[in-house]
Amino acid sequence: MSVPHLDPRLLRAFVTVAEELHFTRAAVRLYVAQQALSRDVRRLERELGAELFVRTTRQVALTADGERLLPYARRALAAQDELLAAFGQARPLLLDLNSPGLATGRRVLHRARELAPEHELMARFESGLTGAATELLAGRLDASFGRYAGLDPALRAALDHQPVRYEPMAIALPAGHRLAALPEVPLTALAGATVYAGAGNPRTPEWTDLARRLFDGRGIAVAPPAPLAVGAEEFERLMAKTGHPVLAVVGFPALPRTVVRPLVDPVPLSPVSLVWRRGLTHPALDAVRRAAAELAAAEGWLRRPEKAWIPAIDVSVNSVHD
């Protein structure tokens, strides 16, 4: 069979779905409608004369032909990026926002796009800085957001960072929880409670470590590992099943039948940095760094309230940038 031309957009759609194994998440990563993404994948399948995915109501899986295509598609896209860079056209910058519902990275991305409209910035959602760090070092991501001090020192040695925000932390509670009626929840009110903080999730140990440091000496337990919940529906189901409150930040989007309340006395802060591979040069990265600095200054993102809590290790690691 002769294939005279394959649109790189179709290959990028295929690779993204192959990495996510979920059309909705892949569409969010590519900033396209799910229907458009599905059409692109079907078009690629027609042009190749092969079925690339097995689709059911519960999952998406690569077929044998999909597995065979994946390394070729990745090499073709990498070659296109190198070709464009050789002629002064930078490849897209791949920026991980962790989760579609978190505001900090999304706002930085939008401002960076305003500062550098000539460059393509593409969002990714790796859900955790430790998970993203592997992708950063492999060159499959360019930058991410998260708690830099919570990374393994060996990872930090290969990465660089810029503090962006100290996010006030919050607690997500089932609507019928005894603390749900409070406008804000004192940490002392959680004494004796078990709180979910991502224990066992290999992508987010830096978040679980932050929770353990916050709960230490306060009589609050970190919930044991649970099956990894992907997507709001699964997360809501797991939360309803266990009944555990969930450690979050104030911008965390409330799920159905839950409320999000700020934590106080003291106000715990979650340190967020922009993180990238050491030595990376990309004109759009400069725009992202400028956008992060602008927003941090304008919004007071790096001001710490007088009676705030933050781990000593984070203060130490971030102090070289203060």
C-alpha positions, 0 to 999 in steps of 0.5 A: 500500500502506498501512503504518499503523505501523512499529516503530522497532526494525525500522528501527534493525535495518535501518539497523544491518545496512545500515551493517555489511553483515554480520548478525553484526556488526550483532547485536553492535552492537545486543546482540541475537541474530543470529536475532532481528535476522534476524527483525526484518529479514524482518518489516520486509521483509514489512511494506513488501512489498520485499526490502531486502538480497541475502544470499549465503553470502559477503556482504550487499548493499542492494537498490535498495529498501534504498538508497531506504529508508535515508535515510528510516529514518535521518531517522525514527530521528533524529526519534524521538530528538529527540522523546524528548529534547524530553520529557526522555527522552534518546536512546540513547548510542552508545558505540564499543568498537572491537572486541568482544574488547577489554576496556577499553571493554567494562568501562567500558560495563558499569560505566556501565550499572550507574551509570545504569540509567535510560539506554540505552547502545548499543555500536558497533564501529568498529575504530579511533579515526580511523574512529570520529572521522568518525562522532563529528563527524557525530553518528552516534556519541557516544563512542569509545576509542583513542589520542587523540594519534594523531589528526590535530590538526584532528580533536583540535580538534573532540573532547575526551578523558579518559585511561582506561588505559595498556594494556601491549602484546603480540605475537600469534605463530603457534604455531610461531614461534621466540618462541612458547615464551617467556612474554614477548618482549623487544623486542630479540628482534624485531629483523629481524622484520616485524610487522603493525600495520594499515598501510593500514587507513584506520580505524587510522592512529593504531595504525600510527603508535604501532607505527612510533614503537615500532619506530624504531631497534630494527630492526623493520619494519612490515608493508606494507599488506595486504587489510583483514581483517574478522572473526577468521576472515579475520584468522587466514587473513591471519596464516597466509598472511603469517606475520607477528607482529601487534602487539596489547595484553595483553588481545587474544584469542588466535586459533586456532593463535596465542599472545599474549605480553607485550612487555618491556624496556621495557614499551610502553604503548598510551594509551587515552582516552575520546573524544567530540565537543566540546560534547556533552551527554548524561546517559549520557556523564556516567555513562561518564566516571564509570565510566572514572574509577572503573575507572582508579583501582581498577585502576591503569590510568593508572599507568606502570611505571618502565621503560615506553615511551610516545611523548612526544607522548602524554605531552604531550597527556595531561598536561593531564588528569593 
